[in-house]
Each structure stands twice: as C-alpha cells, then as structure tokens.
Amino acid sequence: MHIPISSRTVCIALFATVSAAPSRGGVDFGNNWGLILELEAEAAYDTNLTARRDSIEDGFVAVEPQVTLARRGSATLFEIDASAKHTWFGEYSEFDSTDPQANLRYAFPAAPGDEARSRLDLHWDRISATNVDLGRRLRSENLRGQLEQRLFESGRTGVGLVVTGRSSDYMEPELNTNESWVAGLRAGYALTARSRVGLVYTHEWMRSIAPVATGDTNGDEDRVVLRANGELLPTLRGSIEGGVAFVSYEGAVTREDTAWVGSADLTWQPREELVAILRAARYNDFSPDGGTALRSELFIDLKREVRGGFSLRAGSGISRLETFSGDEEHVADALVIVAGIGYSMTERLSVEVADRWTNQWADRDEYDYDRHLVSGVVNLTF
C-alpha cells in the first residue's frame, strides 16, 4: 500500500500540532448509531506565510466545526464525518479561506486487535496551505481512496488485494492536476492474533496533467516492500514497511530512478501517562508545477500527562525534498522542532498552546527560510 503522508503541500500536516482529542460523547440514536459533534477554534501567528527567505507574516483565527455519524458496538466499523475550517487573516485577507472535508471509513471486522478482512477509506478535502515545493500559498482539491480486501486465508497465512487512488487539483490556471492509481497484492503471516508480517508488491500509474498538453508527464512505479503491523511489542503498535521502488517518467520530465522507500506509523506507550509517536515516509511524487520529487520525512512526537490535567509535548522532525524538473535538480532539507503545553479542563474540553519552528536550507537561496507558527487551540466535544 502506498498513500503517502501527503504531498509536500501537506508535509506540514506531518509536523502539525497533535492535540489529545477529548473522549467522545455524542448522541445515541439507538440501533448502534451515534452522532458526535466537535468544535475546534484556533488563534495563531505565522512568521513565514510563503516558505521563502523574504516572506510575509501575519496572525489568523480559525474555526472548524465537525460532525461524525458512527456505528457503535458492532462488528462492523462505519463512520462518516464532515467538517469545514474557516480561516481569517489579520492583514492579508486574500489568504482567507473556507476548507471543507469529508471522510467515509468502513472496516470488517472492527474488533480491537483484528486486522480487518475488508477495509474502505474515502477522503475529499479542499486545502489552503503553504506549499514548500513552490514557496507560496496554494489551494487544492484532493480526493483519495483506499480499498483493502483479504482474498483468502489458510491457517496463519493470507493474501490480500490493495487498491488506492488519489487526485490533487491545484486551483490555479498555470498549475497541474496530479493523479495516481495503485494496485497490488499483500502476502502475510500472522505472528500472533494481533500482529502480522508480510511482503507487498504494488504497481502505480502516475500522471501530472498540465494546462498545455505538451507539459504532461506520465509515470510508472513498481514497489516491493517488507511490512509488519499490529501489536509489534507489548508497548509498541502500528505499522512499518521498507523496500525498493523502480520508477520511470516520460513526457515533460523524462527520467528513471531506483530508490529505497518505506513508511512507519508507530505508537509506543510504556506507561499510561506517556506516549511517543513516530511517523516516517520516503516516496516518489509530483510537485504542483509538474516536476517529479523524491520525499523523505521523519517526525517523532512525545507527550506526557502530568498532574492536574496538564500535559507536556515535545517533537522533532527532519525532511528532504529532491525535485527533478527538466534538466534541473534541486535539494531542500528542513528541521522542525515543536514544543507545547496542554490542559484538559474536562473529558470534552481541552486547550493547547504550541510553537512549531521550521528551518530549511536549500541549494537555492530564496528557499532558505526560518519559520515560527505559534498557536493556541481549543477543542470541544458535544
């Protein structure tokens, strides 16, 4: 399976503030159905709105209501949620935005510890964010889907089908629409009832569609990875995979490459009050302007609950962006450090104040930059 953490447009999401969600309450409708309402409000100051050396800064406020319809107490997981984030800037009102999103999640079985035999995830959103590839703020509409279906099992072994698709339409006339489809097979072996190891092969068809047809690029990638997922240790759960990808592009960009690829999403919780999350990825992708990219990202986030409902958070990450456009190749490296403090007033009301500092150094001076994003977030569940 290969749905990247994001394009680097949303690389920021990897490094975003991770607030502890309050326990969900909601309204029960009977017949195992419930409705959950959430409201998140944010006030923040961004010292670099365009991810460039000579940039602008501004403060903003944002409000995001969300509604979730979920099936509870059932062997089948089924959730639908929708939200809309409204953002208002102080000085640069041209960056004001309304960004909706919707998700559908289905899995069977949904019992804890079981790897679902069938899983479907669909996601649509509109994102307004700083794009590090181009050093400017962009808006995009994104559609992603993922289907996993176990085809057969025999004892501890099994074979499954993986199909994913995604599309990103950058909402400016001179930028591209990037699409990809992935199909593959996953062979696995159950080490325990809650953990599996296996081999995954996927083929990906990629296309970057330019405003002018002669600017299109088509790509193919064959990927083979080893994968482990589930409860890997008594205090460690999640998934990790690594292997090799063979990629070729034709069109506006023509090149072939072999790269080590992989991803990790691991949660380590040695004690109830302490949790550490590691997320990493290395993958091939398109930039909004149609260039090709090899992205490497790693982030570790640590949170500790302390007395009186308070929590402390610290995180650090690194990333590398290698872009290829025509005969040009560029590299940009970044370091991110996050620190924050949270307070849970009740099970349904929490606040967090955090600072995310980013420093990027690149082989083009205009893409060397320093950035602080200081934010305060309030989360309320009804």
KOLMARBA-947276 format. One record per residue (C-alpha): residue number from 1; residue in three letters; chain; x negated, z negated, y negated. Coordinates in Angstrom, 1 decimal. Each point is the difference from the previous one (the first is absolute). Layout:
REM residues N
(NUM,ALA,A,(X,Z,Y))
...
***
This chain:
REM residues 382
(1,MET,A,(0.0,0.0,0.0))
(2,HIS,A,(-1.2,0.8,-3.4))
(3,ILE,A,(1.9,-0.9,-3.1))
(4,PRO,A,(-2.7,-1.1,-2.5))
(5,ILE,A,(0.3,-3.1,-2.0))
(6,SER,A,(0.8,2.5,-2.7))
(7,SER,A,(-1.5,2.8,-2.0))
(8,ARG,A,(-2.4,-1.5,-2.5))
(9,THR,A,(2.9,0.3,-2.5))
(10,VAL,A,(1.2,-3.1,1.9))
(11,CYS,A,(-3.4,-1.3,0.9))
(12,ILE,A,(0.9,-2.7,-2.6))
(13,ALA,A,(2.8,-1.1,2.4))
(14,LEU,A,(-2.7,-1.0,2.5))
(15,PHE,A,(-1.5,-2.2,-2.7))
(16,ALA,A,(3.3,-1.2,-1.5))
(17,THR,A,(1.0,-3.6,-0.4))
(18,VAL,A,(1.5,-1.3,3.3))
(19,SER,A,(2.5,-2.6,-0.8))
(20,ALA,A,(1.4,-2.3,2.7))
(21,ALA,A,(3.6,1.1,0.4))
(22,PRO,A,(2.5,-2.8,0.0))
(23,SER,A,(1.9,-0.6,3.1))
(24,ARG,A,(3.0,2.3,0.1))
(25,GLY,A,(3.4,-1.3,-0.4))
(26,GLY,A,(2.7,2.6,-0.6))
(27,VAL,A,(3.7,0.4,0.9))
(28,ASP,A,(1.2,0.3,3.6))
(29,PHE,A,(2.7,2.5,0.7))
(30,GLY,A,(0.5,-1.0,3.6))
(31,ASN,A,(-0.7,2.3,3.0))
(32,ASN,A,(-3.8,-0.7,-0.5))
(33,TRP,A,(-0.1,1.7,-3.5))
(34,GLY,A,(-1.3,-1.6,-3.1))
(35,LEU,A,(-0.6,1.0,-3.6))
(36,ILE,A,(-3.2,-1.2,-1.9))
(37,LEU,A,(-0.3,0.3,-3.8))
(38,GLU,A,(-3.4,-0.4,-1.7))
(39,LEU,A,(-1.1,0.2,-3.6))
(40,GLU,A,(-3.7,0.2,-1.1))
(41,ALA,A,(-1.1,-0.2,-3.7))
(42,GLU,A,(-3.5,0.7,-1.2))
(43,ALA,A,(-1.9,-0.3,-3.3))
(44,ALA,A,(-3.5,1.4,-0.1))
(45,TYR,A,(-2.8,1.3,-2.1))
(46,ASP,A,(-2.1,3.0,1.2))
(47,THR,A,(-3.4,0.6,-1.8))
(48,ASN,A,(-0.4,3.5,1.4))
(49,LEU,A,(3.2,2.1,0.5))
(50,THR,A,(-1.8,3.3,1.0))
(51,ALA,A,(-2.9,-1.1,2.1))
(52,ARG,A,(-2.6,1.6,-2.3))
(53,ARG,A,(-3.0,-1.3,-2.0))
(54,ASP,A,(1.8,0.7,-3.4))
(55,SER,A,(3.5,-1.2,0.8))
(56,ILE,A,(2.9,-1.7,-1.7))
(57,GLU,A,(1.5,-3.5,0.7))
(58,ASP,A,(3.5,-1.4,-0.2))
(59,GLY,A,(2.3,-2.7,1.2))
(60,PHE,A,(3.2,0.6,1.9))
(61,VAL,A,(3.0,-1.7,1.6))
(62,ALA,A,(1.8,1.1,3.1))
(63,VAL,A,(3.1,-1.0,1.9))
(64,GLU,A,(0.8,1.1,3.6))
(65,PRO,A,(3.3,-0.9,1.7))
(66,GLN,A,(0.2,0.7,3.7))
(67,VAL,A,(2.8,-0.1,2.6))
(68,THR,A,(-0.6,-0.1,3.8))
(69,LEU,A,(2.6,0.5,2.7))
(70,ALA,A,(-1.3,-1.4,3.3))
(71,ARG,A,(1.1,-0.5,3.5))
(72,ARG,A,(-0.7,-3.5,1.2))
(73,GLY,A,(-0.1,-1.8,3.3))
(74,SER,A,(-0.1,3.3,1.9))
(75,ALA,A,(-2.3,1.7,2.5))
(76,THR,A,(0.0,2.9,-2.5))
(77,LEU,A,(-1.7,-0.1,-3.3))
(78,PHE,A,(1.8,2.0,-2.7))
(79,GLU,A,(-0.6,-0.4,-3.7))
(80,ILE,A,(0.8,2.0,-3.1))
(81,ASP,A,(-1.3,-1.0,-3.4))
(82,ALA,A,(0.1,1.5,-3.5))
(83,SER,A,(-1.6,-1.0,-3.3))
(84,ALA,A,(-0.7,1.3,-3.5))
(85,LYS,A,(-2.9,-1.2,-2.1))
(86,HIS,A,(0.5,0.3,-3.7))
(87,THR,A,(-3.2,-0.2,-2.1))
(88,TRP,A,(-0.4,-0.3,-3.8))
(89,PHE,A,(-3.3,0.3,-1.8))
(90,GLY,A,(-0.7,-1.6,-3.4))
(91,GLU,A,(-1.8,2.7,-1.9))
(92,TYR,A,(-0.1,3.0,2.3))
(93,SER,A,(3.7,0.5,0.6))
(94,GLU,A,(-0.6,3.4,1.4))
(95,PHE,A,(-1.1,-1.8,3.2))
(96,ASP,A,(3.4,-1.8,0.3))
(97,SER,A,(1.5,0.8,3.5))
(98,THR,A,(2.7,-0.6,2.5))
(99,ASP,A,(-1.3,0.2,3.5))
(100,PRO,A,(2.6,-0.2,2.9))
(101,GLN,A,(-0.8,-0.3,3.6))
(102,ALA,A,(1.9,-0.1,3.3))
(103,ASN,A,(-1.1,-1.0,3.6))
(104,LEU,A,(1.6,0.2,3.4))
(105,ARG,A,(-1.5,-1.8,3.0))
(106,TYR,A,(1.1,0.1,3.6))
(107,ALA,A,(-1.6,-1.4,3.1))
(108,PHE,A,(1.0,-0.8,3.6))
(109,PRO,A,(-0.7,-2.6,1.3))
(110,ALA,A,(-0.4,-2.2,-3.0))
(111,ALA,A,(-0.9,-3.2,1.8))
(112,PRO,A,(-3.2,-1.8,-1.2))
(113,GLY,A,(-3.1,1.0,1.9))
(114,ASP,A,(1.5,3.2,1.4))
(115,GLU,A,(-1.4,3.4,-0.9))
(116,ALA,A,(3.1,2.1,-0.7))
(117,ARG,A,(0.8,2.8,2.4))
(118,SER,A,(1.6,1.9,-2.9))
(119,ARG,A,(-0.9,-0.3,-3.7))
(120,LEU,A,(1.1,2.0,-3.0))
(121,ASP,A,(-1.1,-0.6,-3.6))
(122,LEU,A,(1.2,2.0,-3.0))
(123,HIS,A,(-1.1,-0.5,-3.6))
(124,TRP,A,(0.7,1.7,-3.3))
(125,ASP,A,(-1.3,-1.1,-3.4))
(126,ARG,A,(-0.9,1.1,-3.5))
(127,ILE,A,(-3.2,-1.5,-1.2))
(128,SER,A,(-1.4,-0.2,-3.6))
(129,ALA,A,(-3.6,-1.2,0.3))
(130,THR,A,(-3.6,0.5,-1.0))
(131,ASN,A,(-1.6,2.7,2.1))
(132,VAL,A,(-3.7,-0.6,0.6))
(133,ASP,A,(-0.7,3.5,1.2))
(134,LEU,A,(0.8,1.6,-3.3))
(135,GLY,A,(-0.4,-3.0,-2.4))
(136,ARG,A,(3.5,0.1,-1.4))
(137,ARG,A,(3.5,-1.4,0.5))
(138,LEU,A,(2.2,2.2,2.3))
(139,ARG,A,(3.5,0.0,1.4))
(140,SER,A,(0.7,1.1,3.5))
(141,GLU,A,(2.9,0.2,2.4))
(142,ASN,A,(-1.0,-0.9,3.6))
(143,LEU,A,(1.7,0.4,3.3))
(144,ARG,A,(-1.4,-1.5,3.2))
(145,GLY,A,(1.3,-0.2,3.6))
(146,GLN,A,(-1.4,-1.4,3.2))
(147,LEU,A,(1.4,0.2,3.6))
(148,GLU,A,(-1.5,-1.8,3.0))
(149,GLN,A,(1.6,0.4,3.4))
(150,ARG,A,(-1.3,-1.3,3.3))
(151,LEU,A,(0.4,2.8,2.5))
(152,PHE,A,(-0.6,-1.8,3.2))
(153,GLU,A,(-1.5,-3.2,1.5))
(154,SER,A,(-1.5,-1.0,3.3))
(155,GLY,A,(-1.1,-3.6,0.4))
(156,ARG,A,(-2.2,-0.8,-2.9))
(157,THR,A,(-0.7,3.6,-1.1))
(158,GLY,A,(2.1,2.3,-2.1))
(159,VAL,A,(0.0,3.2,-2.0))
(160,GLY,A,(1.7,0.4,-3.4))
(161,LEU,A,(0.8,2.7,-2.5))
(162,VAL,A,(-1.0,-0.3,-3.7))
(163,VAL,A,(1.4,2.3,-2.7))
(164,THR,A,(-0.5,-0.6,-3.8))
(165,GLY,A,(0.7,2.0,-3.1))
(166,ARG,A,(-0.6,-0.5,-3.7))
(167,SER,A,(0.3,1.8,-3.3))
(168,SER,A,(-1.2,-0.8,-3.5))
(169,ASP,A,(1.4,2.0,-2.9))
(170,TYR,A,(-2.0,-0.7,-3.2))
(171,MET,A,(2.5,0.4,-2.8))
(172,GLU,A,(-2.1,2.1,-2.4))
(173,PRO,A,(0.0,3.9,0.0))
(174,GLU,A,(-3.7,0.4,0.4))
(175,LEU,A,(-0.4,-2.3,3.0))
(176,ASN,A,(0.6,0.6,3.7))
(177,THR,A,(2.4,-1.1,2.7))
(178,ASN,A,(-1.8,-1.4,3.0))
(179,GLU,A,(1.6,0.0,3.5))
(180,SER,A,(-1.1,-0.9,3.5))
(181,TRP,A,(1.5,-0.2,3.5))
(182,VAL,A,(-1.6,-1.9,2.9))
(183,ALA,A,(0.8,0.1,3.7))
(184,GLY,A,(-1.8,-1.7,2.8))
(185,LEU,A,(-0.1,-2.1,3.1))
(186,ARG,A,(-0.9,-3.6,0.6))
(187,ALA,A,(-1.1,-1.3,3.4))
(188,GLY,A,(-0.1,-3.8,0.2))
(189,TYR,A,(-0.7,-2.9,2.3))
(190,ALA,A,(1.6,-3.5,-0.4))
(191,LEU,A,(-2.6,-2.7,0.1))
(192,THR,A,(2.7,-2.6,-0.4))
(193,ALA,A,(3.7,0.0,-0.8))
(194,ARG,A,(-1.0,0.0,-3.7))
(195,SER,A,(-3.1,2.2,-0.2))
(196,ARG,A,(-0.9,3.5,0.8))
(197,VAL,A,(-3.0,2.3,0.0))
(198,GLY,A,(0.0,3.8,0.2))
(199,LEU,A,(-1.1,3.4,-1.0))
(200,VAL,A,(1.8,2.1,-2.6))
(201,TYR,A,(-0.4,3.8,-0.6))
(202,THR,A,(1.8,1.6,-3.0))
(203,HIS,A,(0.0,3.4,-1.6))
(204,GLU,A,(0.8,0.2,-3.8))
(205,TRP,A,(1.2,3.1,-1.9))
(206,MET,A,(-0.7,-0.4,-3.7))
(207,ARG,A,(1.0,2.1,-3.0))
(208,SER,A,(-0.6,-0.3,-3.7))
(209,ILE,A,(2.4,2.3,-1.9))
(210,ALA,A,(-1.2,1.1,-3.4))
(211,PRO,A,(2.1,1.2,-2.9))
(212,VAL,A,(-1.8,3.4,0.6))
(213,ALA,A,(0.1,1.2,3.6))
(214,THR,A,(-3.7,0.9,-0.1))
(215,GLY,A,(-0.8,-3.6,-0.5))
(216,ASP,A,(1.5,-1.2,3.3))
(217,THR,A,(-2.2,-1.8,2.6))
(218,ASN,A,(0.9,-0.4,3.7))
(219,GLY,A,(-1.7,-2.4,2.3))
(220,ASP,A,(-0.1,-1.1,3.6))
(221,GLU,A,(-1.3,-3.3,1.4))
(222,ASP,A,(-0.6,-1.1,3.6))
(223,ARG,A,(-0.4,-3.7,0.3))
(224,VAL,A,(-1.0,-2.2,3.0))
(225,VAL,A,(0.0,-3.8,-0.4))
(226,LEU,A,(-0.1,-3.1,2.1))
(227,ARG,A,(2.7,-2.5,-1.0))
(228,ALA,A,(0.8,-3.7,0.7))
(229,ASN,A,(3.1,-1.7,-1.3))
(230,GLY,A,(2.2,-3.1,0.4))
(231,GLU,A,(-1.2,-3.6,0.4))
(232,LEU,A,(-3.7,0.7,0.4))
(233,LEU,A,(-1.0,-3.7,-0.1))
(234,PRO,A,(2.0,-3.2,-0.2))
(235,THR,A,(-0.5,0.0,-3.8))
(236,LEU,A,(-0.4,3.8,-0.6))
(237,ARG,A,(2.7,2.6,0.1))
(238,GLY,A,(0.4,3.6,-1.3))
(239,SER,A,(-1.5,3.3,0.8))
(240,ILE,A,(-3.5,1.7,-0.2))
(241,GLU,A,(-1.1,3.5,0.9))
(242,GLY,A,(-3.0,2.1,-0.4))
(243,GLY,A,(-1.3,3.4,1.1))
(244,VAL,A,(-0.9,3.5,-1.2))
(245,ALA,A,(1.8,2.8,-1.8))
(246,PHE,A,(-0.8,3.7,-0.1))
(247,VAL,A,(1.5,1.6,-3.1))
(248,SER,A,(0.0,3.5,-1.5))
(249,TYR,A,(1.5,1.4,-3.2))
(250,GLU,A,(0.7,3.6,-1.1))
(251,GLY,A,(1.2,1.4,-3.3))
(252,ALA,A,(-0.9,-1.3,-3.4))
(253,VAL,A,(-2.3,-2.5,1.7))
(254,THR,A,(-1.9,1.2,3.1))
(255,ARG,A,(-2.1,-2.4,2.0))
(256,GLU,A,(-0.4,-1.7,3.4))
(257,ASP,A,(-1.0,-3.6,0.7))
(258,THR,A,(-0.3,-2.6,2.7))
(259,ALA,A,(0.6,-3.6,-1.1))
(260,TRP,A,(0.3,-3.4,1.4))
(261,VAL,A,(3.6,-1.2,-0.6))
(262,GLY,A,(2.1,-3.1,0.7))
(263,SER,A,(2.2,-2.7,-1.4))
(264,ALA,A,(0.6,-3.7,0.3))
(265,ASP,A,(2.9,-2.3,-0.9))
(266,LEU,A,(-0.9,-3.5,1.3))
(267,THR,A,(1.4,-3.5,-0.8))
(268,TRP,A,(-2.1,-3.1,0.9))
(269,GLN,A,(1.7,-3.3,-0.2))
(270,PRO,A,(-2.1,-2.9,1.4))
(271,ARG,A,(2.3,-2.6,-1.6))
(272,GLU,A,(3.5,0.0,-1.4))
(273,GLU,A,(-1.1,-0.4,-3.6))
(274,LEU,A,(-2.8,2.7,0.2))
(275,VAL,A,(0.4,3.7,0.5))
(276,ALA,A,(-2.4,2.9,-0.4))
(277,ILE,A,(1.0,3.7,0.0))
(278,LEU,A,(-2.4,2.9,0.5))
(279,ARG,A,(1.0,3.6,-0.7))
(280,ALA,A,(-2.2,3.0,0.3))
(281,ALA,A,(0.2,3.7,0.4))
(282,ARG,A,(-2.1,3.2,0.1))
(283,TYR,A,(1.8,3.3,-0.1))
(284,ASN,A,(0.1,3.6,-1.3))
(285,ASP,A,(2.5,0.8,-2.7))
(286,PHE,A,(0.9,2.3,-2.9))
(287,SER,A,(-0.3,-0.8,-3.7))
(288,PRO,A,(2.8,0.7,-2.4))
(289,ASP,A,(-1.9,3.0,-1.4))
(290,GLY,A,(-0.4,1.5,3.5))
(291,GLY,A,(-3.6,-1.1,0.6))
(292,THR,A,(-0.8,-1.6,3.4))
(293,ALA,A,(-1.1,-3.5,0.4))
(294,LEU,A,(-1.5,-2.5,2.5))
(295,ARG,A,(1.1,-3.5,-0.9))
(296,SER,A,(-1.4,-3.3,1.2))
(297,GLU,A,(1.7,-3.3,-0.9))
(298,LEU,A,(-0.5,-3.7,1.0))
(299,PHE,A,(1.7,-3.1,-1.3))
(300,ILE,A,(0.0,-3.6,1.1))
(301,ASP,A,(2.6,-2.4,-1.4))
(302,LEU,A,(-0.1,-3.8,0.5))
(303,LYS,A,(2.8,-2.3,-0.8))
(304,ARG,A,(0.1,-3.8,0.4))
(305,GLU,A,(3.0,-2.3,-0.5))
(306,VAL,A,(-0.8,-3.2,-1.8))
(307,ARG,A,(2.1,-3.0,-0.9))
(308,GLY,A,(3.2,0.0,-2.0))
(309,GLY,A,(1.0,3.6,0.7))
(310,PHE,A,(-3.1,1.5,-1.5))
(311,SER,A,(-2.2,2.7,1.6))
(312,LEU,A,(-3.4,1.5,-0.9))
(313,ARG,A,(-0.9,3.6,0.6))
(314,ALA,A,(-3.3,1.9,0.0))
(315,GLY,A,(-0.7,3.5,1.1))
(316,SER,A,(-2.7,2.7,-0.2))
(317,GLY,A,(-0.2,3.6,0.9))
(318,ILE,A,(-2.1,3.1,-0.1))
(319,SER,A,(0.9,3.7,0.0))
(320,ARG,A,(-1.7,3.4,0.0))
(321,LEU,A,(1.6,3.3,-1.0))
(322,GLU,A,(-1.8,3.2,1.0))
(323,THR,A,(1.7,3.1,-1.5))
(324,PHE,A,(-0.7,3.7,0.7))
(325,SER,A,(1.4,2.7,-2.3))
(326,GLY,A,(-1.4,3.5,0.2))
(327,ASP,A,(-3.7,-0.3,-0.2))
(328,GLU,A,(0.1,-3.5,-1.6))
(329,GLU,A,(-0.4,-3.3,1.8))
(330,HIS,A,(0.3,-3.4,-1.6))
(331,VAL,A,(-0.2,-3.6,1.1))
(332,ALA,A,(1.5,-3.1,-1.6))
(333,ASP,A,(-0.4,-3.6,1.3))
(334,ALA,A,(2.0,-3.0,-1.1))
(335,LEU,A,(-0.1,-3.8,0.3))
(336,VAL,A,(3.2,-2.1,-0.3))
(337,ILE,A,(0.3,-3.8,-0.4))
(338,VAL,A,(3.3,-1.8,-0.1))
(339,ALA,A,(0.7,-3.7,-0.8))
(340,GLY,A,(3.4,-1.6,-0.4))
(341,ILE,A,(2.0,-3.2,0.2))
(342,GLY,A,(3.6,-0.2,1.2))
(343,TYR,A,(2.7,-2.6,0.0))
(344,SER,A,(3.2,-0.2,2.2))
(345,MET,A,(2.6,-1.9,-1.9))
(346,THR,A,(2.5,0.4,2.8))
(347,GLU,A,(0.1,2.0,3.2))
(348,ARG,A,(1.6,2.8,-2.0))
(349,LEU,A,(-1.8,-0.2,-3.3))
(350,SER,A,(-3.7,0.6,-0.5))
(351,VAL,A,(-2.5,0.9,-2.7))
(352,GLU,A,(-3.5,1.3,0.0))
(353,VAL,A,(-2.6,0.7,-2.7))
(354,ALA,A,(-3.0,2.2,0.9))
(355,ASP,A,(-2.8,2.1,-1.3))
(356,ARG,A,(-1.2,3.2,1.7))
(357,TRP,A,(-3.4,1.2,-1.2))
(358,THR,A,(-1.2,3.5,0.9))
(359,ASN,A,(-3.4,1.5,-0.7))
(360,GLN,A,(-0.6,3.6,0.9))
(361,TRP,A,(-3.3,2.0,-0.1))
(362,ALA,A,(0.0,3.7,0.5))
(363,ASP,A,(-2.3,3.1,-0.2))
(364,ARG,A,(2.0,1.0,-3.1))
(365,ASP,A,(-0.4,-2.3,-3.0))
(366,GLU,A,(3.6,0.3,-1.1))
(367,TYR,A,(1.2,-1.5,3.3))
(368,ASP,A,(-2.1,-3.1,-0.4))
(369,TYR,A,(2.4,-2.8,-1.1))
(370,ASP,A,(0.8,-3.6,-0.1))
(371,ARG,A,(3.6,-1.3,0.3))
(372,HIS,A,(1.8,-3.3,0.0))
(373,LEU,A,(3.7,-0.3,0.9))
(374,VAL,A,(1.3,-3.4,-0.8))
(375,SER,A,(3.5,-0.6,1.3))
(376,GLY,A,(2.7,-2.7,0.4))
(377,VAL,A,(2.7,0.6,2.6))
(378,VAL,A,(3.2,-1.9,0.7))
(379,ASN,A,(1.8,0.7,3.3))
(380,LEU,A,(3.6,-1.2,0.6))
(381,THR,A,(2.0,0.5,3.2))
(382,PHE,A,(3.8,-0.5,-0.1))
***
